[in-house]
Amino acid sequence: MSEIPAKTTESEDPWDGARAEAASRSAAGATPRGVTRHTPGRGTATTVDGTTRDTAISGADARGVTGGAIGGATGDAGRHAPTQTPAHGAGGVSADASNGMTGAPDGAGREAPGARVPGQSAGDRLGARMSAERPGDGVRSGASGAGPGNRMGLSGAVSGDGLGAGVPGDGPGDSMWQSSPPGSIYDYIKVASFSIGPDGLVDQWSLRAEHIFGIPAERAVGMDPIAAFVAPDLHEHGQRKMAEILDGREWTGVVPFRMPDAQGTEGLAEVYVMPTTTEDGERAAVCIVVDVRTLRSIETDLAASQSIFGQSPFGFLLIDTDLRVRRANERFASVFGGTPDDHRGFGVHDYLQSPEAERVSATLRRVLETGESITDMSVTGFVPGFDERRHWSINLYRVHSGSGRPIGVAWLSTDVTARRAAARDAAAARRNLALLNEAGARIGNSLDLETTARELLDVVVPGFCDLATVDLYQGLLVGDETPPGLADGSAELRRVAFASAVSDTPNVGGPAPVDVGAVHHYPFNSPCADALRMARPQLIPAEDSGLIQSTLAVPMVAHDTVVGLVQFSRTKGSEPFGERDRALAMELASRAAVCIDNARLYRREHERALILQRSLLPPGDPEASGLDIACRYLPGNAATEVGGDWFDVIELPGHRTALVVGDVMGRGLRAAVAMGELRTAVRTLALLDLEPAEVLSALDEIARGLGTPGGIQQASRTAARQPRDADLSEVYLATCVYAVYDSVTRRITFANAGHLPPVLVEPGESALMLDVPPGMPLGVGGEPFEEVEVELPEGALLALYTDGLVESRDHPLDEGLQAFVGALTDPSRPLEDVCDHVLNTLDTHHGEDDIALLMARVQGLPEDSVGDWTLPREPRSVGRAREYARTQLQSWDLEPLVDTTELLVSELVTNALRYGEGEIRLRLLLDRTLVCEVWDAGLVQPRRRRARDTDEGGRGLQLVGLLSAAWGSRRTPRGKTVWFELPLPDGGSSLADPAEALLSLF
């Protein structure tokens, strides 16, 4: 039989060691290990390790009463115990785990009441432990029958604390095995016993042996244990050991065994073999077997339990069914103070306050009743000596005994206070980051100051605060860069926005509520004034009786300039503002301030450009001779820059009118300035009474020189030196259409520089686009411009416009032109209504470009308002001219102008006779003023000069200039025309006295 010596003897071979020990004990006169030596008046007890101890007993009890801690050979009450009587002998006791504890002890390890009998000696009590086994739990005899007593003796069962308890009574009828309480060690350790007869065969087999080896007693009794459980190659060795055991030698060791079944299952058992004798005096043996693997498992479990309770970094409690602490580890005790033993018997209310304690107690009861585990339960409380609230994560699960009975709840706690704080900080950081991201996405989408302020409040209410207001400096809103009081914070502010998440809440910001749009200022010593003055946030204390808990006044600083103040308020019940909130409020206010300042700067630039542009447009409704004028100008919206579109109506001599519409490419102040320069140039060239093509040619040269300080010549020289791919950022390009209308002939002459074609609507006809050669835009140069002359019928409608009216991203140019032509369906309507109808019909709200629209309805001069005469080139023509003029003025009821007109006509006709050529033509035109024109074929223009006092002549043109409202000369295709203009008597202008004018010349 082979073995694994776990509890070995002195020799390497445990079988040989037992034999050597027996020999040495025999030589010394000592009793061999496990063998009882009876001495009168003394009792011997053999322990597990084979040592013996004496026990003082009475003479009557000296008949073989033997005690052992776990196992010992005794004189059995059966056929193998000749020295015992039924009255005093203790039957052999099995070591089955099913037997439990005899005489269950109390929790302190004391013997239960009734365990001691007065007058009973220790030997009697020890013998009482070896009473008859409980039916069904003792050693089962073989089928052949056994003696009246048990052959095998085992002193006492092991209780839960490892102590045996005596059973009262001396006789067999008074002795019985008592069941051990739930949770006994025998619920976990697999212990069995069997006995071997003198023949080396099994003669008794316990129930536990049946459970461990899986062999019933009927089959086991009579089996050879060596042949049944030992491998064949170890049979010889096992038989030798069996012979030594039957020779009276005790042995213990670890033995591998094999089940005698079909599968041949292998196991490992720790075997205690104790020699004994039968009632016939023959040698036999009692074997106690323990499953080694179960022991190792228990050792591992104990080590794990000690690791949890002694080494675990988490707080660990075992709570019994009464919700009292049965055991605590060092970690838990280090948190709540004391030693682990100090916490025994404590309840949940000793650690937590109500109602948290009630919640945890209810959870413990639920776990104990249902067996459902609780994971990551959040518990809040305090620890002794600290005022800070602590947070724990608790895991609860029910604990069972070896028999499966619930015995309590395991409590595993982890302090997550720092983790909760870090999570709270991380959540706050994520919330603040999300708020900043939202602010970046929502604030600044508009270039309007009030809209930007409202966007800020939409972000912070209610995500950051409950109420908020925005105040901006009034001076900055109206365009003043440095309003008074800006430095000390006492300047006037205007409340531009207010938001509240609380209904029926008055505006915050001072003792008295401030309405949105109201202008106010803060007292010098107030926190708000301090915030504006120092450009630092200030915490405003709240009134005890008010709704507000705390208010944070944050200055809005952009580009080192304070533009306003924003106030964030939280109502009572909310968390007060902290340092993190202060930093977030400053960041939000700073972002909003930059957007507001950008909007302010853009508004300032936009207003300046718009003022400049409108100052360059005709003021009010322009008037023209022979034309009914209506115009519209729509600048781009606040999201776009000002463009360079312009239109103009210029009165020319002879009741003629120049109509101009142009568009400088680009936007902003630069385009507006270029437009102003071109418009001024157009008006200057128009006063020279040049032909339309000549005007555009001159404008082209001016546009080419706009980006160069030296003008067109410097620009030409610079362009010659620069490569073709030079920077074109300073190149000014513009489109323009220039038309001159003569109200006498109702003819109009067009010249176009890359502009959209004019649209003409004749009475009773559909609108059409005039075929005017577009030419090159102004600023390109190198190409001449063509002229087109068109005769307009009475009542015809002429429309000039810019591309913003007919072109946008959603509507291509061709589609827009067709829509514009289709909108001019009823030219007979009032001209203002026609303009409104066009703007309402077309897409004019795209805001991509400016829109300029100039519309004119033809109203030619009546024939009776024109006087036209041809005079021969002779001196009598002067007098005839005066007569023609007098007669015509009298027919027009202009008697007050007769003398002045006669004088000035005679001067002009005289100059034509003296300095001109060809026949002379005199024409008088009556419209809003009186115009007199003298035509001749000479090309020399008259030049006004100052005559000396001694000169006899040279004062004619001076006289014309003194007596007329305006005069001049212009070239014509066949010569020149000299003209003057007089206001009508009912026009409100006073006429110059001819006598006074003559005297002023000398």
VODREN-282150 format. One line per 4 residues: number of its first residue (from 1); their letters; for each residue x, y negated, z of C-alpha. Coordinates in steps of 0.2 Angstrom, whole numbers, plus 2048, in hexadecimal, padded with zeros to 3 digits. Layout:
# residues N
NUM) A) X/Y/Z  ...
***
This chain:
# residues 1002
1) MSEI) 800/800/800  807/7EF/7FB  805/7DF/804  80A/7CC/804
5) PAKT) 811/7C8/815  809/7B8/81A  80A/7BB/82D  819/7C7/82C
9) TESE) 822/7CF/83A  835/7CF/83D  83A/7DA/82F  838/7D6/81D
13) DPWD) 82C/7E5/81B  81E/7E2/827  81B/7F5/828  82D/7F8/82D
17) GARA) 82C/7E8/839  81D/7EF/842  826/800/844  836/7F8/84B
21) EAAS) 82C/7ED/857  823/7FC/85D  833/805/860  83B/7F6/869
25) RSAA) 82B/7F5/874  82C/807/878  83E/806/87D  83A/7F8/889
29) GATP) 82B/800/890  820/7F3/889  80F/7F6/881  810/7F6/86E
33) RGVT) 807/7E7/865  7F5/7EA/864  7F5/7F9/86F  7EC/7F8/880
37) RHTP) 7F6/7FE/88F  7EB/801/89E  7F1/7FC/8AF  7E8/7FE/8BF
41) GRGT) 7E1/7ED/8C5  7E7/7E4/8B6  7E0/7E2/8A4  7EA/7DF/895
45) ATTV) 7E4/7D4/886  7EC/7D5/875  7EC/7C5/86B  7ED/7C3/858
49) DGTT) 7FF/7C1/857  802/7D2/861  807/7CB/872  7FE/7D1/882
53) RDTA) 7F8/7C8/891  7F3/7CF/8A2  7E2/7CC/8A8  7DD/7CF/8BA
57) ISGA) 7CE/7DA/8BC  7C6/7E4/8C9  7CA/7F6/8CB  7B9/7FB/8C4
61) DARG) 7BD/7F1/8B5  7CE/7F9/8B2  7C7/806/8A7  7CC/7FF/897
65) VTGG) 7C4/7EE/895  7CF/7E5/888  7CD/7D3/882  7D4/7CB/872
69) AIGG) 7D3/7BA/86B  7CE/7C0/85A  7D2/7D2/859  7D8/7DF/866
73) ATGD) 7D7/7F2/868  7CB/7F7/876  7C4/807/87D  7B4/808/873
77) AGRH) 7A3/80D/87A  7A3/81A/86D  7AB/82B/86B  7BC/823/86A
81) APTQ) 7BB/81A/87C  7BD/827/889  7C1/81B/897  7B2/810/896
85) TPAH) 7A0/812/89D  790/80A/896  78F/800/8A6  7A0/7F7/8A4
89) GAGG) 7A7/7FB/892  7A5/7ED/885  7A1/7F4/874  7AD/7F0/865
93) VSAD) 7A8/7DF/85E  7A9/7DC/84B  7B2/7CC/844  7A4/7CA/837
97) ASNG) 7A0/7B8/833  78E/7BC/834  78F/7BF/846  793/7AD/849
101) MTGA) 797/7A7/85B  792/7B1/86B  78B/7A6/878  78B/796/86D
105) PDGA) 795/788/876  790/776/878  798/768/86E  7A6/766/87A
109) GREA) 7AC/777/87A  7A5/77C/88B  79D/78C/88E  78A/78C/88C
113) PGAR) 77F/78D/89B  77E/79F/8A0  78F/7A4/899  796/7A6/8AA
117) VPGQ) 78F/7B1/8B8  792/7AE/8CA  79F/7BA/8D1  7A4/7C1/8C0
121) SAGD) 7B6/7C1/8BD  7BF/7BC/8AD  7C1/7CE/8A8  7AF/7D0/8AA
125) RLGA) 7AB/7C1/89F  7B7/7C7/892  7B0/7D8/892  79F/7D0/890
129) RMSA) 7A4/7C8/880  7A7/7DA/879  795/7DF/87B  78B/7E8/86F
133) ERPG) 789/7E0/85E  779/7D9/858  76F/7E5/84D  774/7E4/83B
137) DGVR) 783/7D9/83F  78F/7E6/847  79A/7F3/840  790/7FF/836
141) SGAS) 794/812/839  796/81E/82C  789/82A/825  790/839/82F
145) GAGP) 78B/82F/83F  795/828/84D  797/829/860  78B/81F/86B
149) GNRM) 798/811/86C  7A1/808/85F  7B2/80E/85A  7B9/7FD/856
153) GLSG) 7BB/7EF/863  7BD/7DD/85F  7BD/7D1/86E  7B1/7C3/86C
157) AVSG) 7AB/7B9/85D  7B3/7A9/858  7A7/79A/85C  7A7/789/852
161) DGLG) 7B5/783/85D  7BF/793/85D  7B9/798/86F  7B0/7A7/874
165) AGVP) 7A1/7A6/880  79D/7B4/88C  78C/7BC/88C  783/7BF/89D
169) GDGP) 780/7D0/8A3  78A/7DF/8A7  780/7ED/89F  77E/7F1/88C
173) GDSM) 76C/7EB/88D  771/7DA/893  77F/7D7/886  77B/7D1/875
177) WQSS) 782/7C7/867  77C/7B5/865  77B/7AD/853  787/79E/851
181) PPGS) 77F/78D/84D  77F/787/83B  78F/780/835  79A/78E/83E
185) IYDY) 7AB/792/837  7A5/7A3/832  79A/79A/825  7AA/796/81C
189) IKVA) 7B6/7A5/820  7B3/7B6/819  7B8/7C2/827  7B4/7D5/826
193) SFSI) 7B9/7E4/831  7BA/7F7/82E  7C2/805/838  7CD/813/832
197) GPDG) 7CC/824/83A  7DB/830/83E  7DA/837/82D  7DD/827/825
201) LVDQ) 7CC/825/81E  7BF/817/821  7B3/81D/82E  7AA/80C/832
205) WSLR) 7A6/7FE/825  79E/7ED/82A  792/7E2/821  79F/7D5/81E
209) AEHI) 7AA/7E2/816  79B/7E6/80A  79A/7D4/805  7AD/7D1/803
213) FGIP) 7B0/7E2/7FA  79F/7E5/7F2  79F/7F7/7F8  790/7FD/803
217) AERA) 794/807/813  78D/817/80D  79A/817/7FF  7A8/80F/809
221) VGMD) 7A8/81B/818  7B4/82A/814  7BE/820/807  7D1/820/807
225) PIAA) 7D4/80D/808  7E5/80F/800  7DE/818/7F1  7CF/80D/7F0
229) FVAP) 7D7/7FC/7F1  7E9/7FD/7EE  7F1/7FE/7DC  7F7/810/7D7
233) DLHE) 809/80C/7D7  808/806/7E9  7FF/815/7F0  80E/81E/7F6
237) HGQR) 814/80F/7FF  803/80C/806  801/81D/80D  812/81B/816
241) KMAE) 80B/80B/81E  7FB/814/823  804/822/82B  80E/815/835
245) ILDG) 7FE/80C/83A  7F6/81D/840  806/81F/84A  801/811/855
249) REWT) 809/802/84C  800/7F1/84A  802/7E8/839  7FC/7D8/831
253) GVVP) 7FF/7D1/820  7F8/7CB/810  7F3/7D9/804  7EE/7D9/7F2
257) FRMP) 7DF/7E4/7EF  7D5/7EA/7E0  7C2/7ED/7E1  7BE/7FF/7DD
261) DAQG) 7B1/7FA/7D0  7B1/7FB/7BD  7B9/7EA/7BB  7C7/7ED/7C7
265) TEGL) 7C6/7DB/7CF  7D5/7D6/7D8  7D6/7CC/7E8  7E1/7C7/7F6
269) AEVY) 7DD/7CB/809  7E6/7C7/819  7E4/7D7/823  7E6/7DA/836
273) VMPT) 7E9/7EC/83A  7E8/7F1/84D  7EB/803/852  7DE/80B/85E
277) TTED) 7DA/81D/864  7CA/827/863  7C2/82F/871  7CB/83F/86D
281) GERA) 7DB/836/86F  7DF/835/85C  7E7/826/854  7DC/81B/84A
285) AVCI) 7DC/808/844  7D1/7F9/843  7D3/7EE/834  7CD/7DB/834
289) VVDV) 7CE/7D4/822  7CD/7C1/81D  7CB/7BB/80C  7DB/7B2/809
293) RTLR) 7D5/7A7/7FB  7C7/7A1/805  7D3/79C/813  7DE/793/806
297) SIET) 7CE/78A/800  7CA/785/812  7DC/77F/814  7DB/775/804
301) DLAA) 7CA/76E/80A  7D1/769/81B  7E0/761/813  7D4/757/807
305) SQSI) 7C9/752/816  7D8/74C/81F  7DE/742/810  7CD/73A/80F
309) FGQS) 7CC/736/821  7DE/732/824  7E5/72C/814  7D7/725/80A
313) PFGF) 7D8/712/806  7C5/712/807  7BA/711/816  7B2/722/819
317) LLID) 7A5/727/825  79B/737/829  78A/733/82F  77F/740/837
321) TDLR) 76D/743/835  769/736/843  772/729/838  780/728/845
325) VRRA) 793/728/841  79A/739/844  7AB/735/83D  7B4/726/836
329) NERF) 7C5/724/82E  7D3/718/832  7CF/70D/823  7BE/70A/829
333) ASVF) 7C4/707/83B  7D1/6FB/835  7C3/6F0/82E  7B7/6F0/83C
337) GGTP) 7C3/6F2/84A  7C7/6FF/857  7CC/711/854  7C3/71E/849
341) DDHR) 7BC/726/859  7B5/716/85F  7A9/716/851  7A1/726/856
345) GFGV) 78F/724/85A  78D/713/851  77E/710/846  77C/705/836
349) HDYL) 776/6F6/841  786/6F6/84A  78F/6F0/83A  782/6E7/830
353) QSPE) 775/6DA/833  762/6DA/830  75B/6DC/823  76A/6E4/81B
357) AERV) 76B/6F1/828  759/6F6/825  75C/6F8/813  76C/703/815
361) SATL) 763/70D/822  755/711/817  761/716/809  76A/722/815
365) RRVL) 75A/72A/819  755/72C/807  766/734/803  764/73F/812
369) ETGE) 753/744/80D  754/746/7FA  767/74A/7F8  768/73C/7EA
373) SITD) 779/734/7EA  77A/721/7EA  788/71A/7E0  78F/708/7E1
377) MSVT) 782/701/7ED  786/6EF/7F1  786/6EB/804  78A/6DA/80C
381) GFVP) 78F/6D7/81D  79C/6D0/829  7AB/6D7/832  7B0/6D3/844
385) GFDE) 7BB/6C4/845  7B7/6BC/834  7A9/6B1/82E  7AB/6B5/81C
389) RRHW) 79E/6BF/815  7A4/6D0/80E  79E/6DB/800  7A0/6EE/7FF
393) SINL) 79C/6FA/7F2  794/70A/7FB  793/71C/7F4  788/727/7FE
397) YRVH) 785/73A/7FC  77E/748/807  78A/754/80F  785/766/812
401) SGSG) 78B/774/81D  792/785/817  780/78C/818  77A/77D/80E
405) RPIG) 771/774/81C  772/761/81A  77C/75B/829  77F/748/825
409) VAWL) 784/73B/818  795/737/812  798/724/811  7A6/71E/805
413) STDV) 7A8/70B/805  7B4/6FF/7FB  7B6/6ED/7FF  7B2/6E4/7EF
417) TARR) 7B2/6D2/7F7  7C1/6CD/7ED  7BA/6D6/7DD  7A9/6CD/7E0
421) AAAR) 7B2/6BC/7E1  7BC/6C0/7D2  7AD/6C6/7C9  7A4/6B6/7CE
425) DAAA) 7B2/6AB/7C9  7B3/6B5/7B8  7A0/6B3/7B6  7A1/6A0/7BA
429) ARRN) 7B0/69F/7AE  7A6/6A8/7A0  797/69D/7A4  7A1/68D/7A3
433) LALL) 7AA/693/793  799/697/78B  793/686/791  7A2/67E/789
437) NEAG) 7A0/688/779  78E/683/778  793/671/77B  79F/672/76D
441) ARIG) 792/679/761  784/66D/766  78C/65C/76B  792/651/75D
445) NSLD) 787/658/74F  780/646/74D  788/635/74B  77B/62D/755
449) LETT) 77F/628/766  76E/62C/76E  76D/63C/766  77E/641/76C
453) AREL) 77A/63D/77E  76A/647/77D  774/656/776  77F/655/785
457) LDVV) 770/656/791  769/664/787  778/66E/78A  77A/66B/79D
461) VPGF) 768/66C/7A2  764/678/7AA  773/682/7A7  77F/677/7B1
465) CDLA) 774/66B/7BB  761/667/7BE  761/655/7B9  76D/64A/7AF
469) TVDL) 76E/639/7A8  779/630/79B  77D/61D/79C  787/614/78F
473) YQGL) 78F/603/78F  783/5F7/787  791/5ED/780  798/5FC/777
477) LVGD) 787/600/770  785/5EF/768  796/5EF/761  7A0/5E5/76E
481) ETPP) 7B1/5ED/770  7B4/5E6/782  7A4/5E1/78A  7A6/5D7/79A
485) GLAD) 7A7/5E2/7AA  7AE/5F1/7A1  7BE/5F1/7AC  7B6/5F1/7BD
489) GSAE) 7A6/5FC/7B9  79A/5EE/7BB  795/5EC/7A8  784/5EE/7A3
493) LRRV) 77F/600/79E  770/607/794  769/617/799  768/621/788
497) AFAS) 763/632/78E  75B/63C/79D  757/64E/79F  74F/658/7AE
501) AVSD) 74B/66A/7B1  740/665/7BF  72F/65E/7BB  729/64D/7C1
505) TPNV) 73A/648/7C6  73F/635/7C5  74F/630/7BC  75E/631/7C7
509) GGPA) 76C/624/7C8  768/618/7D6  75C/613/7E3  74F/60E/7D6
513) PVDV) 74C/619/7C7  753/613/7B6  749/617/7A6  750/61C/796
517) GAVH) 755/60D/78C  756/601/79A  765/5F7/79D  76C/5F7/7AF
521) HYPF) 77D/5F6/7B8  784/5FF/7C8  789/5F5/7D8  79B/5F2/7D9
525) NSPC) 79E/5FD/7E8  793/60B/7E2  79A/61D/7DE  794/61B/7CC
529) ADAL) 79E/60A/7CA  7AD/612/7D2  7AC/621/7C6  7AB/614/7B7
533) RMAR) 7B9/609/7BE  7C5/617/7C3  7C0/623/7B5  7BF/631/7C1
537) PQLI) 7AF/63C/7C6  7A7/637/7D7  79C/642/7E1  78C/638/7E7
541) PAED) 785/63D/7F8  773/641/7F7  765/63B/802  75E/647/80F
545) SGLI) 74C/644/80A  74F/644/7F8  74E/652/7EB  760/651/7E5
549) QSTL) 76D/65B/7EE  77D/654/7E6  781/649/7D7  791/649/7CE
553) AVPM) 794/638/7C4  7A1/63B/7B6  7A8/62D/7AB  7A7/630/799
557) VAHD) 7B9/62D/793  7BE/62D/781  7CF/627/77A  7D3/620/78B
561) TVVG) 7C3/615/78A  7B4/618/796  7A5/617/78B  798/61C/798
565) LVQF) 793/626/7A7  78A/637/7A8  782/63D/7B9  77F/650/7BC
569) SRTK) 773/653/7CB  76E/663/7D3  75F/665/7DE  75E/66C/7EF
573) GSEP) 75F/67F/7EF  76C/67F/7E1  77F/682/7E4  788/672/7E7
577) FGER) 795/66C/7DB  7A6/673/7DE  7B7/670/7D6  7B4/67B/7C8
581) DRAL) 7A4/672/7C4  7AD/661/7C5  7BA/667/7B8  7AC/66E/7AD
585) AMEL) 7A2/65D/7AF  7B1/653/7AA  7B4/65E/79B  7A2/65D/795
589) ASRA) 7A2/64A/798  7B2/648/78E  7AC/652/77F  79C/648/77F
593) AVCI) 7A6/638/781  7B1/63C/772  7A1/640/768  799/630/76E
597) DNAR) 7A8/625/76A  7A9/62D/759  797/629/756  79A/617/75D
601) LYRR) 7A9/614/751  7A0/61B/743  791/611/746  79C/602/747
605) EHER) 7A4/606/737  794/60A/72F  78B/5FA/734  79A/5EF/72F
609) ALIL) 79B/5F8/71E  788/5F6/71C  788/5E4/721  796/5E1/714
613) QRSL) 78D/5EA/707  77C/5E2/70A  785/5D1/70A  78B/5D5/6F9
617) LPPG) 77A/5D9/6F3  76D/5CC/6ED  764/5C5/6FC  752/5C8/6FC
621) DPEA) 748/5CA/6EC  752/5C3/6DE  74A/5B7/6D1  74D/5B6/6BE
625) SGLD) 746/5AC/6B0  73A/5B6/6A5  73C/5C6/6B1  732/5CD/6BF
629) IACR) 740/5D5/6CA  73E/5E3/6D8  74C/5EC/6E0  750/5F9/6ED
633) YLPG) 760/5FE/6F6  761/60D/701  771/611/70A  777/622/70F
637) NAAT) 770/628/71F  77A/628/730  783/638/72B  78B/631/71B
641) EVGG) 796/622/718  791/613/70F  793/614/6FD  798/607/6EF
645) DWFD) 787/605/6E6  782/5F3/6E2  776/5EA/6D7  775/5D7/6D2
649) VIEL) 76A/5CB/6C9  774/5BC/6C2  76B/5AD/6BB  774/5A7/6AB
653) PGHR) 772/596/6A1  764/595/695  758/59F/6A0  762/5AE/69D
657) TALV) 764/5BC/6AB  772/5C9/6AD  76D/5D9/6B5  77B/5E4/6BD
661) VGDV) 77B/5F5/6C5  78B/5FD/6CA  792/60B/6D5  7A4/60C/6DC
665) MGRG) 7A9/61E/6DE  7AC/623/6F0  7A5/61E/701  7A9/614/710
669) LRAA) 7B0/603/713  7BC/605/705  7AF/608/6F8  7A4/5F9/6FF
673) VAMG) 7B3/5ED/6FE  7B7/5F3/6EC  7A5/5F0/6E8  7A5/5DF/6EF
677) ELRT) 7B4/5DA/6E4  7AC/5E1/6D5  79C/5D8/6D8  7A5/5C8/6DB
681) AVRT) 7AE/5CA/6CB  79E/5CE/6C1  796/5BE/6C8  7A6/5B4/6C3
685) LALL) 7A7/5BB/6B2  794/5B9/6AF  796/5A6/6B3  7A2/5A5/6A5
689) DLEP) 793/5AB/69A  79E/5B9/692  796/5C6/687  792/5D7/691
693) AEVL) 7A0/5E1/689  7AC/5D3/68D  7A6/5D3/69F  7A9/5E6/6A1
697) SALD) 7BA/5E5/699  7BF/5D8/6A5  7B7/5E2/6B3  7C1/5F1/6AE
701) EIAR) 7D1/5E8/6AF  7CC/5E2/6C0  7C8/5F3/6C6  7D9/5FA/6C0
705) GLGT) 7E2/5ED/6CB  7D7/5EF/6DB  7E3/5FB/6E2  7F3/5F2/6DE
709) PGGI) 7F8/5E2/6E7  7FF/5DA/6D7  7EF/5DC/6CD  7ED/5E4/6BC
713) QQAS) 7FE/5E0/6B5  807/5E7/6C4  7FC/5F6/6C3  800/5F9/6B1
717) RTAA) 813/5F8/6B5  811/604/6C3  807/610/6B9  814/610/6AC
721) RQPR) 821/615/6B8  817/622/6C2  814/634/6BB  803/63A/6B5
725) DADL) 800/644/6C5  803/635/6D1  7F8/632/6E0  7E7/62B/6DA
729) SEVY) 7E1/627/6EC  7E2/614/6E8  7D9/616/6D7  7C8/60C/6D7
733) LATC) 7BB/613/6CB  7AA/60C/6C8  79C/60E/6BC  792/5FE/6B7
737) VYAV) 784/5F9/6AB  784/5E7/6A7  775/5DF/69D  771/5CD/698
741) YDSV) 75E/5C9/695  759/5B9/68B  747/5B4/691  745/5A9/681
745) TRRI) 748/5B7/675  744/5C6/681  753/5CF/67B  75F/5D8/686
749) TFAN) 771/5DD/683  779/5EC/68C  78A/5F1/68F  78E/601/699
753) AGHL) 79D/607/6A2  79A/61A/6A6  789/616/6AF  778/61F/6AD
757) PPVL) 76E/619/69E  760/60C/6A2  74E/611/6A1  741/607/697
761) VEPG) 72E/609/698  725/5FF/68B  712/5FB/68D  708/60A/688
765) ESAL) 718/615/685  721/622/68F  731/61E/698  741/621/68E
769) MLDV) 753/620/692  75C/613/687  76A/619/67C  778/60E/683
773) PPGM) 78A/615/680  790/619/691  7A2/614/68F  7B0/618/69B
777) PLGV) 7AE/614/6AE  7B6/604/6B4  7C8/607/6B9  7CD/613/6AC
781) GGEP) 7D1/606/69E  7D6/608/68C  7C5/609/685  7BA/5FB/67E
785) FEEV) 7A8/5F9/683  79A/5F9/677  78A/5EE/677  778/5F2/673
789) EVEL) 76B/5E5/671  759/5EA/673  749/5DF/671  73D/5E1/680
793) PEGA) 72A/5DF/67D  720/5D5/689  71C/5DF/699  72A/5EC/696
797) LLAL) 732/5F4/6A6  744/5F6/6A7  74D/601/6B4  75F/601/6B9
801) YTDG) 765/60D/6C7  773/617/6CF  776/62A/6CF  771/62B/6E1
805) LVES) 75F/62A/6DB  75F/638/6CF  76D/644/6D5  770/64E/6E5
809) RDHP) 776/65F/6E9  765/666/6E8  760/65E/6D8  76C/65D/6C9
813) LDEG) 76D/64D/6BF  763/652/6B0  755/658/6BB  756/647/6C5
817) LQAF) 755/63D/6B5  746/646/6AE  73D/643/6BF  742/631/6BF
821) VGAL) 73B/62F/6AD  72B/638/6B2  728/62D/6C1  727/61D/6B6
825) TDPS) 716/621/6B0  70C/611/6B4  717/602/6B1  708/5F6/6B2
829) RPLE) 707/5F8/6C5  710/5EB/6D0  722/5ED/6CF  724/5EF/6E2
833) DVCD) 718/5FE/6E1  721/605/6D2  732/605/6DC  729/60D/6EB
837) HVLN) 721/61A/6E1  732/61F/6D9  73B/620/6EA  72D/62B/6F1
841) TLDT) 72C/636/6E2  73E/63A/6E1  74A/642/6ED  751/633/6F5
845) HHGE) 753/639/707  762/645/704  76E/638/70B  77C/63D/700
849) DDIA) 77E/62D/6F7  778/61B/6F7  769/617/6EB  768/606/6E2
853) LLMA) 758/603/6D7  756/5F3/6CD  745/5F1/6C3  740/5E3/6B8
857) RVQG) 730/5DF/6AE  732/5D4/69F  729/5C4/69F  730/5B9/691
861) LPED) 72E/5A6/690  71F/5A0/688  721/597/677  71B/586/67E
865) SVGD) 729/587/68B  736/586/67E  73B/576/674  747/579/666
869) WTLP) 74D/56C/659  75B/56C/64C  764/55B/64A  76F/555/63B
873) REPR) 781/550/63E  77E/53D/63E  77D/52F/64B  76A/52E/64A
877) SVGR) 769/53F/651  76D/538/662  75D/52D/662  753/53B/65A
881) AREY) 758/547/668  753/53B/676  742/539/66D  740/54C/66C
885) ARTQ) 744/54E/67E  738/540/684  72A/547/67A  72C/559/680
889) LQSW) 72E/554/692  71E/549/691  715/558/68A  71B/562/699
893) DLEP) 715/555/6A5  727/552/6AB  727/53F/6AA  733/53D/6B9
897) LVDT) 741/546/6AF  73F/53C/69F  74C/52F/6A2  759/53B/6A9
901) TELL) 757/547/69B  758/53A/68E  768/533/695  770/545/696
905) VSEL) 76A/54B/685  771/53B/67D  782/53F/685  783/551/680
909) VTNA) 77D/54D/66E  78A/53F/66D  798/54B/672  792/558/665
913) LRYG) 793/54B/658  7A4/545/65D  7AD/555/662  7A2/563/65A
917) EGEI) 79F/56A/649  790/56F/63E  77E/56B/642  778/567/653
921) RLRL) 76A/571/65C  760/56A/66A  755/576/675  74B/573/685
925) LLDR) 745/581/690  739/580/69E  737/58E/6AB  73C/58C/6BD
929) TLVC) 747/57E/6B8  74A/573/6A8  758/578/69E  75F/56E/68F
933) EVWD) 76B/575/683  775/56D/674  77D/579/668  78A/576/65B
937) AGLV) 796/580/650  7A6/57A/659  7B1/585/663  7B9/579/66E
941) QPRR) 7B1/579/67F  7AE/568/687  7B9/564/696  7B4/559/6A4
945) RRAR) 7C2/54C/6A9  7C3/53D/6B5  7C3/52D/6AB  7CE/51E/6B1
949) DTDE) 7C6/50D/6B6  7CD/505/6A6  7C7/513/69A  7B8/50F/68F
953) GGRG) 7B2/521/68D  7B4/532/695  7A6/530/6A1  798/53A/698
957) LQLV) 79B/54B/69F  79E/543/6B0  78D/53B/6AF  785/54C/6AA
961) GLLS) 78D/554/6B9  786/546/6C4  774/546/6BE  771/559/6BB
965) AAWG) 76F/567/6C7  77B/571/6BC  784/571/6AC  790/57B/6A1
969) SRRT) 795/582/690  796/593/689  79C/59B/679  790/5A1/66C
973) PRGK) 792/5AC/65D  791/59C/652  799/58F/65D  796/589/66F
977) TVWF) 787/583/679  788/574/686  77A/574/693  773/56C/6A2
981) ELPL) 765/570/6AE  759/565/6B8  74E/56A/6C6  73B/568/6C4
985) PDGG) 733/559/6CD  729/565/6D8  737/570/6DC  73C/567/6EC
989) SSLA) 74C/560/6E5  74F/54E/6E3  755/546/6D3  764/53C/6D2
993) DPAE) 761/529/6CD  76A/526/6BC  76E/514/6C1  777/51A/6D1
997) ALLS) 780/528/6C7  786/51B/6BB  78C/50F/6C8  795/51E/6D1
1001) LF) 7A0/520/6C2  7A8/50F/6C4
***
